[in-house]
């Protein structure tokens, strides 16, 4: 199976980290992965997107920008562009804490989750991206949760070991939110 992903947000929302963790988890599952990134012209706070392809077979074309199977929009400023970059039948995960104006595109399924609010309730708004990643992985089946936990563990390393527990809790909160959303 091949998944083309676009993880988008404003600077500091962790879009690039979601993309990197997806790659690391894919590698742990012996999948083929490739990642590219785009950044806005602003030095801080500009829009950014991490494009990732995860595949069971060699990747011939790593371009994702106009036909993503899976998308994430963490902020209002990048939401429309991410929605427009989705292929028919794709799934777009939207941070409804930050995106208030919902756009419609019937051929794309949208999953709206208040991940920034959930992260704030957990006491650390910086884990909103990890909550979203948990929801993405659970909903799509693209990767196993255990692989993402292993990727998080490696990414945190010894220097950031104290942050590992809250990040695993955030990942599990995203999984639970996806399960709850699926029951609607």
Contact map, one row per residue, 1 for C-alpha under 8 A:
1110000000000000000000000000000000000000000000000000001110000000000000000000000000000000000000000000000000000000000000000000000000000000000000000000000000000000000000000000000000000000
1111000000000000000000000000000000000000000000000000111110000000000000000000000000000000000000000000000000000000000000000000000000000000000000000000000000000000000000000000000000000000
1111100000000000000000000000000000000000000000000000111000000000000111000000000000000000000000000000000000000000000000000000000000000000000001000000000000000000000000000000000000000000
0111110000000000000000000000000000000000000000000011110000000001001111000000000000000000000000000000000000000000000000000000000000000000000000000000000000000000000000000000000000000000
0011111000000000000000000000000000000000000000000011100000000001000111100000000000000000000000000000000000000000000000000000000000000000000000000000000000000000000000000000000000000000
0001111100000000001000000000000000000000000000001111000000000001100101110000000001000000000000000000000000000000000000000000000000000000000000000000000000000000000000000000000000000000
0000111110000011011000000000000000000000000000001110000000000000000000111000000000000000000000000000000000000000000000000000000000000000000000000000000000000000000000000000000000000000
0000011111000011000000000000000000000000000000111100000000000000000000111110011001000000000000000000000000000000000000000000000000000000000000000000000000000000000000000000000000000000
0000001111101110000000000000000000000000000000111000000000000000000000011110110000000000000000000000000000000000000000000000000000000000000000000000000000000000000000000000000000000000
0000000111111010000000000000000000000000000011110000000000000000000000000110110000000000000000000000000000000000000000000000000000000000000000000000000000000000000000000000000000000000
0000000011111110000000000000000000000000000111110000000000000000000000000000000000000000000000000000000000000000000000000000000000000000000000000000000000000000000000000000000000000000
0000000001111110000000000000000000000000000010000000000000000000000000000000000000000000000000000000000000000000000000000000000000000000000000000000000000000000000000000000000000000000
0000000011111110000000000000000000000000000000000000000000000000000000000100000000000000000000000000000000000000000000000000010110000000000000000000000000000000000000000000000000000000
0000000010111111110000000000000000000000000000000000000000000000000000000000000000000000000000000000000000000000000000000000010010000000000000000000000000000000000000000000000000000000
0000001111111111111000000000000000000000000000011100000000000000000000000100000000000000000000000000000000000000000000000000000010000000000000000000000000000000000000000000000000000000
0000001100000111111100000000000000001000000000011100000000000000000000000000000000000000000000000000000000000000000000000000000000000000000000000000000000000000000000000000000000000000
0000000000000111111110000000000000000000000000000000000000000000000000000000000000000000000000000000000000000000000000000000000000000000000000000000000000000000000000000000000000000000
0000001000000111111111000000000000000000000000000100000000000000000000000000000000000000000000000000000000000000000000000000000011001000000000000000000000000000000000000000000000000000
0000011000000011111111100000000000100000000000000111000000000000000000000000000000000000000000000000000000000000000000000000000000000000000000000000000000000000000000000000000000000000
0000000000000001111111110000000000100000000000000100000000000000000000000000000000000000000000000000000000000000000000000000000000000000000000000000000000000000000000000000000000000000
0000000000000000111111111000000000000000000000000000000000000000000000000000000000000000000000000000000000000000000000000000000000000000000000000001001100100000000000000000000000000000
0000000000000000011111111100000000000000000000000001000000000000000000000000000000000000000000000000000000000000000000000000000000000000000000000001000000000000000000000000000000000000
0000000000000000001111111110000011100000000000000001010000000000000000000000000000000000000000000000000000000000000000000000000000000000000000000000000000000000000000000000000000000000
0000000000000000000111111111000000000000000000000000000000000000000000000000000000000000000000000000000000000000000000000000000000000000000000000001001000000000000000000000000000000000
0000000000000000000011111111100000000000000000000000000000000000000000000000000000000000000000000000000000000000000000000000000000000000000000100011011000000000000000000000000000000000
0000000000000000000001111111111110000000000000000000010000000000000000000000000000000000000000000000000000000000000000000000000000000000000000100010000000000000000000000000000000000000
0000000000000000000000111111111110000000000000000000000000000000000000000000000000000000000000000000000000000000000000000000000000000000000000000000000000000000000000000000000000000000
0000000000000000000000011111111000000000000000000000000000000000000000000000000000000000000000000000000000000000000000000000000000000000000000000010011000000000000000000000000000000000
0000000000000000000000001111111000000000000000000000000000000000000000000000000000000000000000000000000000000000000000000000000000000000000000100010000000000000000000000000000000000000
0000000000000000000000000111111100000000000000000000000000000000000000000000000000000000000000000000000000000000000000000000000000000000000000000000000000000000000000000000000000000000
0000000000000000000000000111111110000000000000000000011110000000000000000000000000000000000000000000000000000000000000000000000000000000000000000000000000000000000000000000000000000000
0000000000000000000000000110011111000000000000000000111111100000000000000000000000000000000000000000000000000000000000000000000000000000000000000000000000000000000000000000000000000000
0000000000000000000000100110001111100000000000000001111000100000000000000000000000000000000000000000000000000000000000000000000000000000000000000000000000000000000000000000000000000000
0000000000000000000000100000000111110000000000000001110000100100000000000000000000000000000000000000000000000000000000000000000000000000000000000000000000000000000000000000000000000000
0000000000000000001100100000000011111000000000000111100000000100000000000000000000000000000000000000000000000000000000000000000000000000000000000000000000000000000000000000000000000000
0000000000000000000000000000000001111100000000000111000000000000000000000000000000000000000000000000000000000000000000000000000000000000000000000000000000000000000000000000000000000000
0000000000000001000000000000000000111110000000011110000000000000000000000000000000000000000000000000000000000000000000000000000000000000000000000000000000000000000000000000000000000000
0000000000000000000000000000000000011111000000011100000000000000000000000000000000000000000000000000000000000000000000000000000000000000000000000000000000000000000000000000000000000000
0000000000000000000000000000000000001111100001111000000000000000000000000000000000000000000000000000000000000000000000000000000000000000000000000000000000000000000000000000000000000000
0000000000000000000000000000000000000111110001110000000000000000000000000000000000000000000000000000000000000000000000000000000000000000000000000000000000000000000000000000000000000000
0000000000000000000000000000000000000011111001000000000000000000000000000000000000000000000000000000000000000000000000000000000000000000000000000000000000000000000000000000000000000000
0000000000000000000000000000000000000001111111000000000000000000000000000000000000000000000000000000000000000000000000000000000000000000000000000000000000000000000000000000000000000000
0000000000000000000000000000000000000000111111000000000000000000000000000000000000000000000000000000000000000000000000000000000000000000000000000000000000000000000000000000000000000000
0000000000100000000000000000000000000000011111000000000000000000000000000000000000000000000000000000000000000000000000000000000000000000000000000000000000000000000000000000000000000000
0000000001110000000000000000000000000000011111100000000000000000000000000000000000000000000000000000000000000000000000000000000000000000000000000000000000000000000000000000000000000000
0000000001100000000000000000000000000011111111110000000000000000000000000000000000000000000000000000000000000000000000000000000000000000000000000000000000000000000000000000000000000000
0000000111100000000000000000000000000011000011111000000000000000000000000000110000000000000000000000000000000000000000000000000000000000000000000000000000000000000000000000000000000000
0000000111100011000000000000000000001111000001111100000000000000000000000000000000000000000000000000000000000000000000000000000000000000000000000000000000000000000000000000000000000000
0000011110000011000000000000000000001110000000111110000000000000000000000000000000000000000000000000000000000000000000000000000000000000000000000000000000000000000000000000000000000000
0000011100000011011100000000000000111100000000011111000000000000000000000000000000000000000000000000000000000000000000000000000000000000000000000000000000000000000000000000000000000000
0001111000000000001000000000000000111000000000001111100000000011100000000000000000000000000000000000000000000000000000000000000000000000000000000000000000000000000000000000000000000000
0001110000000000001001100000000011110000000000000111110000000101000000000000000000000000000000000000000000000000000000000000000000000000000000000000000000000000000000000000000000000000
0111100000000000000000000000000111100000000000000011111000100101000000000000000000000000000000000000000000000000000000000000000000000000000000000000000000000000000000000000000000000000
0111000000000000000000100100001111000000000000000001111100000000000000000000000000000000000000000000000000000000000000000000000000000000000000000000000000000000000000000000000000000000
1110000000000000000000000000001110000000000000000000111111100000000000000000000000000000000000000000000000000000000000000000000000000000000000000000000000000000000000000000000000000000
1100000000000000000000000000001100000000000000000000011111000000000000000000000000000000000000000000000000000000000000000000000000000000000000000000000000000000000000000000000000000000
1100000000000000000000000000001100000000000000000000001111100000000000000000000000000000000000000000000000000000000000000000000000000000000000000000000000000000000000000000000000000000
0000000000000000000000000000000100000000000000000000001111110000000000000000000000000000000000000000000000000000000000000000000000000000000000000000000000000000000000000000000000000000
0000000000000000000000000000000111000000000000000000101011111100000000000000000000000000000000000000000000000000000000000000000000000000000000000000000000000000000000000000000000000000
0000000000000000000000000000000000000000000000000000000001111100000000000000000000000000000000000000000000000000000000000000000000000000000000000000000000000000000000000000000000000000
0000000000000000000000000000000000000000000000000000000000111110000000000000000000000000000000000000000000000000000000000000000000000000000000000000000000000000000000000000000000000000
0000000000000000000000000000000001100000000000000001100000111111000000000000000000000000000000000000000000000000000000000000000000000000000000000000000000000000000000000000000000000000
0000000000000000000000000000000000000000000000000010000000001111100000000000000000000000000000000000000000000000000000000000000000000000000000000000000000000000000000000000000000000000
0001110000000000000000000000000000000000000000000011100000000111111100000000000000000000000000000000000000000000000000000000000000000000000000000000000000000000000000000000000000000000
0000010000000000000000000000000000000000000000000010000000000011111100000000000000001000000000000000000000000000000000000000000000000000000000000000000000000000000000000000000000000000
0000000000000000000000000000000000000000000000000000000000000001111100000000000000011110000000000000000000000000000000000000000000000000000000000000000000000000000000000000000000000000
0001000000000000000000000000000000000000000000000000000000000001111110000000000000001110000000000000000000000000000000000000000000000000000000000000000000000000000000000000000000000000
0011110000000000000000000000000000000000000000000000000000000001111111100000000000001110010000000000000000000000000000000000000000000000000000000000000000000000000000000000000000000000
0011100000000000000000000000000000000000000000000000000000000000001111100000000000000110111000000000000000000000000000000000000000000000000000000000000000000000000000000000000000000000
0011110000000000000000000000000000000000000000000000000000000000000111110000000000000100011110000000000000000000000000000000000000000000000000000000000000000000000000000000000000000000
0000111100000000000000000000000000000000000000000000000000000000000111111000000001100100011110000000000000000000000000000000000000000000000000000000000000000000000000000000000000000000
0000011110000000000000000000000000000000000000000000000000000000000001111100000001000000000111100000000000000000000000000000000000000000000000000000000000000000000000000000000000000000
0000001110000000000000000000000000000000000000000000000000000000000000111111011001000000000111100000000000000000000000000000000000000000000000000000000000000000000000000000000000000000
0000000111001010000000000000000000000000000000000000000000000000000000011111011000000000000001100110000000000000000000000000000010000000000000000000000000000000000000000000000000000000
0000000111000000000000000000000000000000000000000000000000000000000000001111111000000000000000100110000000000000000000000000000000000000000000000000000000000000000000000000000000000000
0000000000000000000000000000000000000000000000000000000000000000000000001111111100000000000000000111100000000000000000000000000000000000000000000000000000000000000000000000000000000000
0000000011000000000000000000000000000000000000100000000000000000000000000011111100000000000000000000000000000000000000000000000000000000000000000000000000000000000000000000000000000000
0000000111000000000000000000000000000000000000100000000000000000000000001111111111000000000000000000000000000000000000000000000000000000000000000000000000000000000000000000000000000000
0000000100000000000000000000000000000000000000000000000000000000000000001111111111100000000001000010000000000000000000000000000000000000000000000000000000000000000000000000000000000000
0000000000000000000000000000000000000000000000000000000000000000000000000001111111110000000000000000001000000000000000000000000000000000000000000000000000000000000000000000000000000000
0000000000000000000000000000000000000000000000000000000000000000000000000000011111111000000000000000000000000000000000000000000000000000000000000000000000000000000000000000000000000000
0000010100000000000000000000000000000000000000000000000000000000000000111000011111111100000000000000000000000000000000000000000000000000000000000000000000000000000000000000000000000000
0000000000000000000000000000000000000000000000000000000000000000000000100000001111111100000100000000000010010000000000000000000000000000000000000000000000000000000000000000000000000000
0000000000000000000000000000000000000000000000000000000000000000010000000000000111111100000000000000000000000000000000000000000000000000000000000000000000000000000000000000000000000000
0000000000000000000000000000000000000000000000000000000000000000111100000000000011111110000000000000000000000000000000000000000000000000000000000000000000000000000000000000000000000000
0000000000000000000000000000000000000000000000000000000000000000011111100000000001111111011100000000000000010000000000000000000000000000000000000000000000000000000000000000000000000000
0000000000000000000000000000000000000000000000000000000000000000011110000000000000001111110000000000000000010000000000000000000000000000000000000000000000000000000000000000000000000000
0000000000000000000000000000000000000000000000000000000000000000000000000000000000000111110000000000000000110000000000000000000000000000000000000000000000000000000000000000000000000000
0000000000000000000000000000000000000000000000000000000000000000000010000000000000000011111000000000000000111000000000000000000000000000000000000000000000000000000000000000000000000000
0000000000000000000000000000000000000000000000000000000000000000000111100000000000000111111100000000000000111000000000000000000000000000000000000000000000000000000000000000000000000000
0000000000000000000000000000000000000000000000000000000000000000000011100000000000000100111110000000000000011110000000000000000000000000000000000000000000000000000000000000000000000000
0000000000000000000000000000000000000000000000000000000000000000000001111000000000100100011111000000000000011110000000000000000000000000000000000000000000000000000000000000000000000000
0000000000000000000000000000000000000000000000000000000000000000000001111000000000000000001111100000000000000111100000000000000000010001000000000000000000000000000000000000000000000000
0000000000000000000000000000000000000000000000000000000000000000000000011100001000000000000111110010000000000111100000000000000000000000000000000000000000000000000000000000000000000000
0000000000000000000000000000000000000000000000000000000000000000000000011110000000000000000011111110000000000001111100000000000000010000000000000000000000000000000000000000000000000000
0000000000000000000000000000000000000000000000000000000000000000000000000000000000000000000001111111000000000001111000000000000000000000000000000000000000000000000000000000000000000000
0000000000000000000000000000000000000000000000000000000000000000000000000000000000000000000000111111000000000000111110000000000000000000000000000000000000000000000000000000000000000000
0000000000000000000000000000000000000000000000000000000000000000000000000111000000000000000000111111000000000000010100000000000000000000000000000000000000000000000000000000000000000000
0000000000000000000000000000000000000000000000000000000000000000000000000111001000000000000001111111110000000000000000000000000000000000000000000000000000000000000000000000000000000000
0000000000000000000000000000000000000000000000000000000000000000000000000001000000000000000000011111110000000000000000000000000000000000000000000000000000000000000000000000000000000000
0000000000000000000000000000000000000000000000000000000000000000000000000001000000000000000000000011111000000000000000000000000000000000000000000000000000000000000000000000000000000000
0000000000000000000000000000000000000000000000000000000000000000000000000000000000000000000000000011111100000000000000000000000000000000000000000000000000000000000000000000000000000000
0000000000000000000000000000000000000000000000000000000000000000000000000000000100000000000000000000111110000000000000000000000000000000000000000000000000000000000000000000000000000000
0000000000000000000000000000000000000000000000000000000000000000000000000000000000000000000000000000011111000000000000000000000000000000000000000000000000000000000000000000000000000000
0000000000000000000000000000000000000000000000000000000000000000000000000000000000100000000000000000001111110000000000000000000000000000000000000000000000000000000000000000000000000000
0000000000000000000000000000000000000000000000000000000000000000000000000000000000000000000000000000000111111000000000000000000000000000000000000000000000000000000000000000000000000000
0000000000000000000000000000000000000000000000000000000000000000000000000000000000000001110000000000000011111000000000000000000000000000000000000000000000000000000000000000000000000000
0000000000000000000000000000000000000000000000000000000000000000000000000000000000100111111100000000000011111100000000000000000000000000000000000000000000000000000000000000000000000000
0000000000000000000000000000000000000000000000000000000000000000000000000000000000000000111100000000000001111110000000000000000000000000000000000000000000000000000000000000000000000000
0000000000000000000000000000000000000000000000000000000000000000000000000000000000000000001111000000000000011111000000000000000000000000000000000000000000000000000000000000000000000000
0000000000000000000000000000000000000000000000000000000000000000000000000000000000000000001111000000000000001111100000000000000000000000000000000000000000000000000000000000000000001000
0000000000000000000000000000000000000000000000000000000000000000000000000000000000000000000011110000000000000111110000000000000000000000000000000000000000000000000000000000000000000000
0000000000000000000000000000000000000000000000000000000000000000000000000000000000000000000011111000000000000011111000000000000000010000000000000000000000000000000000000000000010000000
0000000000000000000000000000000000000000000000000000000000000000000000000000000000000000000000111100000000000001111111000000000000000000000000000000000000000000000000000000000000000000
0000000000000000000000000000000000000000000000000000000000000000000000000000000000000000000000111000000000000000111111100000000110110000000000000000000000000000000000000000010000000000
0000000000000000000000000000000000000000000000000000000000000000000000000000000000000000000000101100000000000000011111110000100100000000000000000000000000000000000000000000000000000000
0000000000000000000000000000000000000000000000000000000000000000000000000000000000000000000000001000000000000000011111111000100100000000000000000000000000000000000000000000000000000000
0000000000000000000000000000000000000000000000000000000000000000000000000000000000000000000000000000000000000000011111111100100100000000000000000000000000000000000000000000000000000000
0000000000000000000000000000000000000000000000000000000000000000000000000000000000000000000000000000000000000000001111111111111100100000000000000000000000000000000000000100000000000000
0000000000000000000000000000000000000000000000000000000000000000000000000000000000000000000000000000000000000000000111111111100000000000000000000000000000000000000000000000000000000000
0000000000000000000000000000000000000000000000000000000000000000000000000000000000000000000000000000000000000000000011111111000000000000000000000000000000000000000000000000000000000000
0000000000000000000000000000000000000000000000000000000000000000000000000000000000000000000000000000000000000000000001111111100000000000000000000000000000000000000000000000000000000000
0000000000000000000000000000000000000000000000000000000000000000000000000000000000000000000000000000000000000000000000111111100000000000000000000000000000000000000000000000000000000000
0000000000000000000000000000000000000000000000000000000000000000000000000000000000000000000000000000000000000000000000111111111000000000000000000000000000000000000000000000000000000000
0000000000000000000000000000000000000000000000000000000000000000000000000000000000000000000000000000000000000000000111110111111100000000000000000000000000000000000000000000000000000000
0000000000001100000000000000000000000000000000000000000000000000000000000000000000000000000000000000000000000000000000100001111110000000000000000000000000000000000000000000000000000000
0000000000000000000000000000000000000000000000000000000000000000000000000000000000000000000000000000000000000000000000100001111111100000000000000000000000000000000001100100000000000000
0000000000001000000000000000000000000000000000000000000000000000000000000000000000000000000000000000000000000000001111100000111111110000000000000000000000000000000000000100000000000000
0000000000001110010000000000000000000000000000000000000000000000000000000100000000000000000000000000000000000000001000000000011111111000000000000000000000000000000000000000000000000000
0000000000000000010000000000000000000000000000000000000000000000000000000000000000000000000000000000000000000000000000000000001111111100000000000000000000000000000000100110010000000000
0000000000000000000000000000000000000000000000000000000000000000000000000000000000000000000000000000000000000000001000100000001111111110000000000000000000000000000000000111111000000000
0000000000000000000000000000000000000000000000000000000000000000000000000000000000000000000010100000000000000000101000000000000111111111000000000000000000000000000000000010010000000000
0000000000000000010000000000000000000000000000000000000000000000000000000000000000000000000000000000000000000000000000000000000011111111100000000000000000000000000000000010010000000000
0000000000000000000000000000000000000000000000000000000000000000000000000000000000000000000000000000000000000000000000000000000001111111110000001000000000000000000000000111111001000000
0000000000000000000000000000000000000000000000000000000000000000000000000000000000000000000000000000000000000000000000000000000000111111111000000000000000000000000000000010011111000000
0000000000000000000000000000000000000000000000000000000000000000000000000000000000000000000010000000000000000000000000000000000000011111111100000000000000000000000000000000010001000000
0000000000000000000000000000000000000000000000000000000000000000000000000000000000000000000000000000000000000000000000000000000000001111111111111000000000000000000000000000001000000000
0000000000000000000000000000000000000000000000000000000000000000000000000000000000000000000000000000000000000000000000000000000000000111111111011000000000000000000000000000001001100000
0000000000000000000000000000000000000000000000000000000000000000000000000000000000000000000000000000000000000000000000000000000000000011111110000000000000000000000000000000000001100000
0000000000000000000000000000000000000000000000000000000000000000000000000000000000000000000000000000000000000000000000000000000000000001111111000000000000000000000000000000000000000000
0000000000000000000000000000000000000000000000000000000000000000000000000000000000000000000000000000000000000000000000000000000000000000111111110000000000000000000000000000000000000000
0010000000000000000000000000000000000000000000000000000000000000000000000000000000000000000000000000000000000000000000000000000000000000110111110000000000000000000000000000000000000000
0000000000000000000000001100100000000000000000000000000000000000000000000000000000000000000000000000000000000000000000000000000000000000100011111011000000000000000000000000000000000000
0000000000000000000000000000000000000000000000000000000000000000000000000000000000000000000000000000000000000000000000000000000000000000110011111111000000000000000000000000000000000000
0000000000000000000000000000000000000000000000000000000000000000000000000000000000000000000000000000000000000000000000000000000000000100110000111111100000000000000000000000000000000000
0000000000000000000000000000000000000000000000000000000000000000000000000000000000000000000000000000000000000000000000000000000000000000000000011111110000000000000000000000000000000000
0000000000000000000000001101100000000000000000000000000000000000000000000000000000000000000000000000000000000000000000000000000000000000000000111111111000000000000000000000000000000000
0000000000000000000011011000000000000000000000000000000000000000000000000000000000000000000000000000000000000000000000000000000000000000000000111111111100000000000000000000000000000000
0000000000000000000000000000000000000000000000000000000000000000000000000000000000000000000000000000000000000000000000000000000000000000000000001111111110000000000000010000000000000000
0000000000000000000000001001000000000000000000000000000000000000000000000000000000000000000000000000000000000000000000000000000000000000000000000111111111000000000000000000000000000000
0000000000000000000010011001000000000000000000000000000000000000000000000000000000000000000000000000000000000000000000000000000000000000000000000011111111100000000000000000000000000000
0000000000000000000010000000000000000000000000000000000000000000000000000000000000000000000000000000000000000000000000000000000000000000000000000001111111110000000100110000000000000000
0000000000000000000000000000000000000000000000000000000000000000000000000000000000000000000000000000000000000000000000000000000000000000000000000000111111111000100100000000000000000000
0000000000000000000000000000000000000000000000000000000000000000000000000000000000000000000000000000000000000000000000000000000000000000000000000000011111111000000000000000000000000000
0000000000000000000010000000000000000000000000000000000000000000000000000000000000000000000000000000000000000000000000000000000000000000000000000000001111111000000000000000000000000000
0000000000000000000000000000000000000000000000000000000000000000000000000000000000000000000000000000000000000000000000000000000000000000000000000000000111111111101100000000000000000000
0000000000000000000000000000000000000000000000000000000000000000000000000000000000000000000000000000000000000000000000000000000000000000000000000000000011111111100000000000000000000000
0000000000000000000000000000000000000000000000000000000000000000000000000000000000000000000000000000000000000000000000000000000000000000000000000000000000011111100000000000000000000000
0000000000000000000000000000000000000000000000000000000000000000000000000000000000000000000000000000000000000000000000000000000000000000000000000000000000011111110000000000000000000000
0000000000000000000000000000000000000000000000000000000000000000000000000000000000000000000000000000000000000000000000000000000000000000000000000000000000011111111100000000000000000000
0000000000000000000000000000000000000000000000000000000000000000000000000000000000000000000000000000000000000000000000000000000000000000000000000000000010011111111110000000000000000000
0000000000000000000000000000000000000000000000000000000000000000000000000000000000000000000000000000000000000000000000000000000000000000000000000000000000000011111110000000000000000000
0000000000000000000000000000000000000000000000000000000000000000000000000000000000000000000000000000000000000000000000000000000000000000000000000000000000010001111111100000000000000000
0000000000000000000000000000000000000000000000000000000000000000000000000000000000000000000000000000000000000000000000000000000000000000000000000000000110010001111111110000000000000000
0000000000000000000000000000000000000000000000000000000000000000000000000000000000000000000000000000000000000000000000000000000000000000000000000000000000000000111111111000000000000000
0000000000000000000000000000000000000000000000000000000000000000000000000000000000000000000000000000000000000000000000000000001000000000000000000000000000000000001111111100000000000000
0000000000000000000000000000000000000000000000000000000000000000000000000000000000000000000000000000000000000000000000000000001001000000000000000000000100000000001111111110000000000000
0000000000000000000000000000000000000000000000000000000000000000000000000000000000000000000000000000000000000000000000000000000000000000000000000000100100000000000111111111000000000000
0000000000000000000000000000000000000000000000000000000000000000000000000000000000000000000000000000000000000000000000000000000000000000000000000000000000000000000011111111100000000000
0000000000000000000000000000000000000000000000000000000000000000000000000000000000000000000000000000000000000000000000100000001101100100000000000000000000000000000001111111110000000000
0000000000000000000000000000000000000000000000000000000000000000000000000000000000000000000000000000000000000000000000000000000001111110000000000000000000000000000000111111111000000000
0000000000000000000000000000000000000000000000000000000000000000000000000000000000000000000000000000000000000000000000000000000000100100000000000000000000000000000000011111111100000000
0000000000000000000000000000000000000000000000000000000000000000000000000000000000000000000000000000000000000000000000000000000000100100000000000000000000000000000000001111111110000000
0000000000000000000000000000000000000000000000000000000000000000000000000000000000000000000000000000000000000000001000000000000001111111000000000000000000000000000000000111111111000000
0000000000000000000000000000000000000000000000000000000000000000000000000000000000000000000000000000000000000000000000000000000000100110110000000000000000000000000000000011111111100000
0000000000000000000000000000000000000000000000000000000000000000000000000000000000000000000000000000000000000000000000000000000000000010000000000000000000000000000000000001111111110000
0000000000000000000000000000000000000000000000000000000000000000000000000000000000000000000000000000000000000000100000000000000000000010000000000000000000000000000000000000111111111000
0000000000000000000000000000000000000000000000000000000000000000000000000000000000000000000000000000000000000000000000000000000000000111011000000000000000000000000000000000011111111100
0000000000000000000000000000000000000000000000000000000000000000000000000000000000000000000000000000000000000000000000000000000000000000011000000000000000000000000000000000001111111110
0000000000000000000000000000000000000000000000000000000000000000000000000000000000000000000000000000000000000000000000000000000000000000000000000000000000000000000000000000000111111111
0000000000000000000000000000000000000000000000000000000000000000000000000000000000000000000000000000000000000010000000000000000000000000000000000000000000000000000000000000000011111111
0000000000000000000000000000000000000000000000000000000000000000000000000000000000000000000000000000000000000000000000000000000000000000000000000000000000000000000000000000000001111111
0000000000000000000000000000000000000000000000000000000000000000000000000000000000000000000000000000000000000000000000000000000000000000000000000000000000000000000000000000000000111111
0000000000000000000000000000000000000000000000000000000000000000000000000000000000000000000000000000000000000000000000000000000000000000000000000000000000000000000000000000000000011111
